[in-house]
Amino acid sequence: MLCLALLLSCGAAHAARPTERSKQKAAAELQRAGLQQKLTALKRDISQTESAKDDAADTLAESEEAISNANRALRDLAQEQNQTSVKLTALGKEHRELTATVEKQKAQLSKLLREQYVAGNEDRMKLLLSGDNPNRINRDLQLMAYVSQAQARLLESLRANLLAVEKNQADVQNAKDELEEIAQEERDQKVVLEQEKTRRAALLANLSQRLVAKRKEAGSVARDEQRMGDLVDKLAKLIEEQAAAAAAEKKRQQLLAEQRAAEKAAAAAKAAEEKRERLLAARARVEAQAQARALAERERLAREQQSKSGKIKPQTPVPVPVPVPVPVPAPPVKLDPIDKDEPPQIAKVEPKPEPKPEPAPVPAPEPARPTLAPAPPAGAFASLKGQLRPPVAGRIAARFGSKRGDGPSWKGVFIKTGEGSDVHAVAAGRVVFSDWMRGFGNLIIVDHGGQYMSIYGNNQSLLKRAGDSVKSGDAIASAGNSGGNEESGLYFELRYQGRAFDPATWVRF
């Protein structure tokens, strides 16, 4: 009952604390905030250079961004819900196994105590003083020691399992709290999604004529293409800046590592030199002591010889040899080990310390910068020419190079598909832009390394955020008609060094 009460009180206390999911989510948002601020400033800079300040599609921007965010949140929440449910199932299984183990150990302990009580629990001191056969006494004492050790191990294991049950109960409660938290967020996001869809439908009804006129305006299409070109150029510059910053940081870390290694080597060399000098001094001390003992022995033998002959001869004092400092040889000398416990008899002369070389200046660390995911390996995307899969299933309504009415030719392809269809990354890379942009609606751009980029526009929802890594085939968006587009589908481009090229030579449409 006491254990049960402790478990229940622990669970109640845990429920009052924030869940691990909440903490991790807050940390991820904080980490992503710097990069998002950088991209928002980049987009604002592009907008300020345009002469056209008002666009019919801009009225839809807030609503379409909200719909994208709500759909992405719902998808993320569904994935979290599945993962948490799997975790909860595993915790339930673990709890049942731990409970069964604890009950089994309690039964074993109860049986041991009962058998010990029935046996009389013979005292060790009483056994020693019983006067019985010493062999039997020794055997009984050994058996009693074995039993005591087995009991101690059983008690320790039981204590550990009880703690494991308590931790399991806390984890179960945390998982349940997370599921409830996810369910509440899903309800909130669904309400937001329905409201924004209704709002967008009303806006489309009011702006339909202006949107049609805008699509027919050649200048508007040209401005959209110019806007895209500026965005790609600025993203390329941002990627180069990050690569340069990463290279500088790597060089700084290498310099630090080299400096630490040099300092460590210098310290090791100094310690080895000091040890060698101590050994040489100890060797000189031992040799001096040996000479002193030899001299004393000669004097003793001389005295004994004189006492036996009965004649006392005047003795000439023999000078005691003074230890001479041993010169340090250039190459290292391997000496015999000396007893470290023997106190030194000869004063040690410390060598004059050499001036320590000035450490090489190490560049100061740069301030924290918003970072993207690691860059894909160079050349990986170029090797995929002609092997890429289409980003979405559908029918190509406009091809690269075809005329757009009276305006410029298409820089990419437009694939007609149902609203909400999953849009997949054509290759591995990192998301460098994920936001709404005039002329392209909800837009996502993936950097594939080697100055290759893929562009996905007019999406209903953006499922990945700037800074995320993606693998080939990952769902990164859902198709739609954001940005004032008339039909539901996906606008898709491929670019190299900022210039668009025909995706048909790379993608197997």
C-alpha positions in Angstrom: 0.0 0.0 0.0 2.8 2.3 0.8 4.5 1.7 -2.6 1.1 2.3 -4.3 0.6 5.6 -2.4 4.1 6.7 -3.4 3.5 5.9 -7.1 0.1 7.7 -7.1 1.6 10.8 -5.5 4.5 10.8 -7.9 2.1 10.6 -10.9 0.0 13.5 -9.5 3.2 15.6 -9.1 4.3 14.8 -12.6 1.0 15.7 -14.2 1.5 19.3 -12.9 4.8 19.7 -14.6 5.2 20.5 -18.3 5.6 17.4 -20.5 8.9 16.5 -22.2 7.2 17.2 -25.5 6.4 20.8 -24.6 10.1 21.4 -23.6 11.5 19.9 -26.7 9.0 21.8 -28.9 9.9 25.1 -27.2 13.6 24.4 -27.7 13.1 23.5 -31.4 11.1 26.7 -32.0 13.8 28.8 -30.3 16.5 27.2 -32.4 14.5 27.8 -35.6 13.6 31.4 -34.8 17.0 32.9 -35.8 16.9 31.4 -39.3 13.3 32.4 -39.8 14.1 36.0 -38.9 16.9 36.0 -41.5 14.7 34.7 -44.2 11.9 37.1 -43.3 14.3 40.0 -43.6 15.5 38.6 -47.0 12.0 38.4 -48.3 11.2 41.9 -47.0 14.3 43.3 -48.8 13.1 41.8 -52.1 9.6 43.3 -51.6 11.0 46.8 -51.0 12.8 46.8 -54.3 9.6 46.4 -56.3 7.6 49.3 -57.7 4.3 47.5 -57.5 3.2 47.8 -53.9 -0.3 46.4 -54.2 -1.2 43.0 -55.6 -4.6 41.3 -55.5 -2.9 38.0 -54.4 -1.3 39.7 -51.4 -4.7 40.0 -49.8 -4.7 36.2 -49.7 -1.2 35.9 -48.2 -2.2 35.9 -44.5 -5.1 33.5 -45.0 -3.0 31.1 -47.1 -0.1 31.1 -44.7 -2.5 30.4 -41.8 -4.0 27.4 -43.8 -0.5 26.1 -44.5 0.6 26.4 -40.9 -2.6 24.7 -39.7 -2.2 21.8 -42.1 1.4 21.3 -41.2 0.6 21.4 -37.5 -2.1 18.8 -38.0 0.2 16.5 -39.9 3.0 16.9 -37.3 0.5 16.3 -34.5 -0.8 13.1 -36.2 2.8 11.8 -36.4 3.5 12.7 -32.8 0.2 11.0 -31.8 1.2 7.8 -33.5 4.7 7.9 -31.9 3.3 8.6 -28.5 0.7 5.8 -28.8 3.5 3.3 -29.7 5.5 4.6 -26.7 2.5 4.2 -24.4 1.9 0.7 -25.6 5.6 -0.2 -24.9 5.4 1.4 -21.5 2.3 -0.6 -20.7 4.1 -3.8 -21.6 7.1 -2.8 -19.6 4.9 -2.0 -16.6 3.2 -5.4 -16.7 6.6 -7.2 -16.8 8.0 -5.1 -14.0 4.9 -5.7 -11.8 5.1 -9.5 -12.4 8.8 -9.5 -11.5 8.2 -7.5 -8.3 5.4 -9.9 -7.2 7.7 -12.8 -7.9 10.5 -11.3 -5.9 8.1 -10.4 -3.0 7.0 -14.1 -2.9 10.6 -15.3 -2.9 11.5 -12.9 -0.1 8.5 -14.0 1.9 9.4 -17.6 1.5 13.0 -17.0 2.7 11.8 -15.1 5.7 9.3 -17.8 6.6 11.8 -20.6 6.2 14.3 -18.7 8.3 11.8 -18.2 11.0 10.8 -21.9 11.0 14.5 -22.9 11.2 14.9 -20.8 14.3 17.4 -18.2 12.9 20.4 -19.7 14.7 22.7 -16.9 16.0 26.3 -16.9 14.8 27.8 -16.2 18.1 25.7 -18.9 19.7 26.9 -21.3 17.0 30.5 -20.4 17.7 30.2 -21.0 21.4 28.2 -24.2 21.1 31.3 -26.4 21.4 30.2 -28.5 18.4 32.5 -29.9 15.8 34.5 -27.1 14.3 34.1 -28.4 10.8 30.3 -28.4 11.2 30.4 -24.9 12.7 32.5 -23.6 9.8 30.1 -25.3 7.3 27.0 -23.8 9.0 28.6 -20.4 9.1 29.3 -20.6 5.3 25.8 -21.6 4.6 24.5 -18.7 6.7 26.7 -16.3 4.8 25.4 -17.6 1.5 21.8 -17.2 2.7 22.5 -13.6 3.9 24.1 -12.7 0.6 21.2 -14.1 -1.4 18.7 -12.2 0.8 20.7 -9.0 0.3 20.8 -9.4 -3.5 17.1 -10.2 -3.6 16.3 -7.1 -1.5 18.5 -4.9 -3.8 16.9 -6.3 -6.9 13.5 -5.7 -5.4 14.4 -2.1 -4.5 15.7 -1.4 -8.0 12.5 -2.9 -9.6 10.3 -0.8 -7.4 12.2 2.3 -8.5 11.8 1.1 -12.1 8.0 0.7 -11.6 7.9 4.2 -10.2 9.8 5.7 -13.2 7.6 3.7 -15.6 4.5 5.1 -13.9 5.8 8.6 -14.4 6.6 7.9 -18.0 3.2 6.5 -18.6 1.6 9.6 -17.0 3.8 11.9 -19.2 2.8 10.0 -22.3 -0.9 10.3 -21.4 -0.4 14.0 -20.8 1.3 14.4 -24.2 -1.6 12.6 -25.9 -4.1 14.9 -24.3 -2.0 17.9 -25.2 -1.8 16.7 -28.8 -5.5 16.1 -29.0 -6.2 19.6 -27.7 -3.8 21.2 -30.2 -5.5 19.2 -33.0 -8.9 20.5 -32.0 -7.5 24.1 -32.0 -5.8 23.7 -35.3 -8.9 22.2 -37.0 -11.0 25.2 -35.8 -8.3 27.6 -37.2 -8.2 25.7 -40.5 -11.9 25.8 -41.0 -12.0 29.5 -40.2 -9.2 30.3 -42.6 -10.7 28.2 -45.4 -13.9 30.1 -45.1 -12.1 33.4 -45.0 -10.1 32.5 -48.1 -13.1 31.5 -50.1 -14.7 34.8 -49.3 -11.6 36.7 -50.4 -11.4 34.7 -53.6 -15.0 35.5 -54.5 -14.3 39.3 -54.0 -10.9 39.2 -55.8 -11.7 36.9 -58.7 -11.8 39.6 -61.4 -8.7 41.3 -60.2 -6.8 37.9 -60.1 -7.9 37.1 -63.6 -6.6 40.5 -64.8 -3.4 40.0 -63.0 -2.7 36.6 -64.6 -3.2 38.2 -68.0 -0.8 41.1 -67.3 2.6 40.4 -68.9 4.4 42.8 -66.6 3.0 41.0 -63.6 4.5 37.6 -64.8 7.8 39.3 -65.5 7.9 40.8 -62.0 7.1 37.4 -60.5 10.1 35.9 -62.4 12.3 38.7 -61.3 11.2 38.2 -57.7 12.1 34.6 -57.9 15.5 35.3 -59.5 16.3 37.8 -56.7 15.2 35.3 -54.0 17.4 32.5 -55.5 20.4 34.8 -55.7 20.0 36.0 -52.1 19.6 32.4 -50.9 22.7 31.4 -52.8 24.6 34.2 -51.1 23.2 33.1 -47.7 24.4 29.6 -48.4 27.9 30.8 -49.3 28.0 32.9 -46.2 27.1 29.9 -44.0 29.7 27.7 -45.8 32.4 30.4 -45.2 31.3 30.7 -41.6 31.4 26.9 -41.2 34.9 26.8 -42.8 36.2 29.6 -40.5 34.8 27.8 -37.4 36.4 24.5 -38.6 39.7 26.3 -39.0 39.4 27.9 -35.6 38.7 24.5 -34.0 41.7 23.0 -35.8 43.9 25.9 -34.5 42.6 25.3 -31.0 43.3 21.6 -31.3 46.8 22.2 -32.6 47.5 24.7 -29.8 46.3 22.3 -27.2 48.3 19.5 -28.7 51.5 21.7 -28.7 50.9 22.7 -25.1 50.3 19.1 -24.1 53.5 18.0 -25.9 55.5 20.8 -24.3 54.2 19.9 -20.9 55.0 16.2 -21.5 58.5 17.1 -22.6 59.1 19.3 -19.6 57.8 16.6 -17.2 60.1 14.0 -18.9 63.1 16.3 -18.6 62.3 17.0 -14.9 61.9 13.2 -14.3 65.3 12.6 -16.0 67.0 15.2 -13.9 65.5 13.7 -10.7 66.7 10.2 -11.7 70.2 11.6 -12.5 70.3 13.3 -9.1 69.1 10.2 -7.4 71.7 8.2 -9.1 74.5 10.6 -8.0 73.1 10.4 -4.5 73.2 6.6 -4.5 76.7 6.6 -5.8 77.8 9.0 -3.1 76.2 6.9 -0.4 77.8 3.8 -1.8 81.2 5.5 -1.7 80.6 6.7 1.9 79.6 3.2 3.0 82.7 1.7 1.3 84.9 4.2 3.1 83.3 3.5 6.5 83.8 -0.3 5.9 87.5 0.2 5.1 87.9 2.2 8.3 86.2 -0.4 10.3 88.3 -3.2 8.9 91.5 -1.1 9.6 90.4 -0.6 13.2 89.7 -4.3 13.7 93.1 -5.2 12.3 94.8 -2.7 14.6 93.0 -4.0 17.6 94.0 -7.6 16.8 97.7 -6.6 16.4 97.7 -4.5 19.5 99.4 -1.6 17.8 97.7 1.7 17.2 99.0 3.5 14.1 98.2 7.1 13.4 95.6 7.3 10.6 95.7 9.7 7.9 92.2 11.1 7.4 90.8 10.0 4.2 88.9 12.7 2.4 85.2 12.0 2.0 84.3 12.2 -1.7 81.9 14.9 -2.4 79.2 14.1 -5.0 79.9 15.9 -8.2 76.9 16.9 -10.3 76.5 14.5 -13.2 76.5 16.2 -16.6 73.3 15.7 -18.4 73.9 13.8 -21.7 72.2 14.9 -24.9 70.4 11.6 -25.6 68.0 10.2 -23.0 69.5 7.6 -20.6 67.5 4.7 -19.4 68.1 4.3 -15.7 67.2 1.7 -13.1 64.2 2.5 -10.9 65.0 3.9 -7.5 63.1 3.3 -4.3 60.7 6.3 -4.1 60.2 5.9 -0.3 63.8 6.7 0.5 64.1 10.4 1.5 66.6 12.4 -0.6 69.9 13.2 1.0 71.3 15.6 -1.5 69.8 19.0 -2.2 68.4 19.2 -5.7 69.4 22.1 -7.9 66.4 23.2 -10.0 67.2 23.9 -13.6 66.6 27.4 -14.8 63.2 27.5 -16.5 63.3 28.3 -20.2 61.1 31.1 -21.5 57.8 29.7 -22.6 57.0 30.4 -26.2 54.1 32.7 -26.9 51.0 30.7 -28.0 49.8 31.3 -31.6 46.9 33.7 -31.7 43.6 31.9 -32.1 40.8 33.7 -33.8 37.9 34.6 -31.5 34.7 32.7 -32.0 32.1 34.4 -34.2 28.7 35.3 -32.8 26.0 32.7 -33.2 24.4 32.7 -36.6 21.2 31.2 -37.9 22.2 27.9 -39.5 20.7 25.5 -42.0 21.0 21.8 -42.0 24.4 20.3 -43.2 25.0 20.8 -46.9 24.5 17.8 -49.2 27.7 16.4 -50.7 28.8 18.1 -53.9 28.1 16.1 -57.0 25.4 14.0 -55.5 22.6 15.7 -57.4 24.4 16.0 -60.7 24.8 12.2 -60.8 20.9 11.8 -60.7 20.3 13.4 -64.1 17.5 11.5 -65.9 16.7 9.5 -62.8 14.5 11.9 -60.7 10.9 11.0 -60.0 8.1 13.6 -60.5 7.5 15.7 -57.4 3.7 15.0 -57.6 1.4 12.7 -59.5 -0.6 14.6 -62.2 -0.7 15.9 -65.7 1.7 18.5 -67.1 -0.3 21.5 -68.1 2.6 23.8 -69.0 6.2 22.9 -70.0 9.5 24.7 -69.7 10.1 27.2 -72.5 6.4 27.4 -73.6 4.8 30.9 -74.0 2.6 32.2 -71.2 0.1 34.2 -73.3 1.7 37.6 -74.0 4.2 37.3 -71.3 7.6 35.5 -71.0 8.0 31.8 -71.4 7.7 29.3 -68.5 10.8 28.8 -66.4 9.5 25.5 -65.0 6.6 23.2 -65.4 3.1 23.3 -64.0 1.6 19.9 -63.0 -2.2 19.8 -62.5 -3.2 17.6 -59.6 -5.8 17.5 -56.9 -5.8 19.9 -54.0 -4.0 18.4 -51.0 -1.9 15.9 -53.0 1.5 15.2 -51.4 4.4 17.0 -53.0 7.7 15.1 -52.6 11.3 16.2 -52.7 12.9 15.0 -55.9 16.3 14.4 -54.2 17.9 14.7 -50.8 18.8 18.2 -49.6 18.0 20.9 -47.1 15.1 23.4 -47.1 16.4 26.9 -47.5 13.1 28.7 -47.9 9.5 27.8 -46.8 7.2 30.8 -46.8 4.5 32.6 -48.8 5.7 34.8 -51.7 3.9 36.9 -54.2 3.3 35.2 -57.5 4.1 31.7 -56.1 1.9 31.5 -53.0 3.2 29.0 -50.4 6.7 28.3 -51.8 9.4 25.8 -50.7 12.9 25.7 -52.0 15.3 22.8 -51.5 19.1 23.2 -51.8 20.7 19.9 -53.2 24.3 21.1 -53.0 26.6 21.9 -55.9 24.5 25.0 -56.6 21.5 23.0 -57.6 18.0 23.9 -56.3 14.5 22.6 -56.7 11.5 25.0 -56.4 7.9 24.0 -55.5 5.2 26.7 -55.7 1.4 27.3 -55.4 1.2 24.8 -52.5 -1.7 24.6 -50.2 0.5 23.7 -47.3 4.2 23.7 -46.5 5.1 20.6 -44.4 8.8 21.4 -43.9 10.4 24.4 -42.4 13.5 26.3 -43.4 16.5 24.5 -42.0 15.1 21.0 -42.2 16.9 18.2 -43.9 14.9 16.1 -46.4 15.5 12.8 -48.1 14.5 11.9 -51.6 10.7 11.2 -51.7 9.9 13.0 -48.4 6.6 14.8 -48.4 7.5 18.4 -48.2 4.2 20.1 -49.1 0.7 19.5 -50.3 -0.5 20.8 -53.7 -3.0 23.7 -54.1 -3.6 27.0 -55.8 -2.2 29.5 -53.4 -0.8 32.8 -54.7 -3.9 33.5 -56.8 -3.5 30.6 -59.1 -6.6 29.6 -61.1 -6.0 25.8 -61.1 -4.9 23.4 -58.4 -1.5 22.0 -59.0 2.2 22.4 -58.5 4.7 24.8 -60.1 8.1 23.1 -60.3 11.5 24.5 -61.3 15.1 23.3 -61.3 17.9 25.8 -61.1 21.7 25.6 -61.4 23.8 28.6 -60.4 20.6 30.6 -60.2 19.5 29.9 -63.7 16.4 27.8 -64.5 16.8 24.8 -66.8 14.4 22.2 -68.4 13.3 19.7 -65.7 12.2 17.2 -68.4 15.9 16.3 -69.0 16.3 15.3 -65.4 12.8 14.1 -64.2 11.1 11.1 -65.6 7.6 12.7 -66.1 
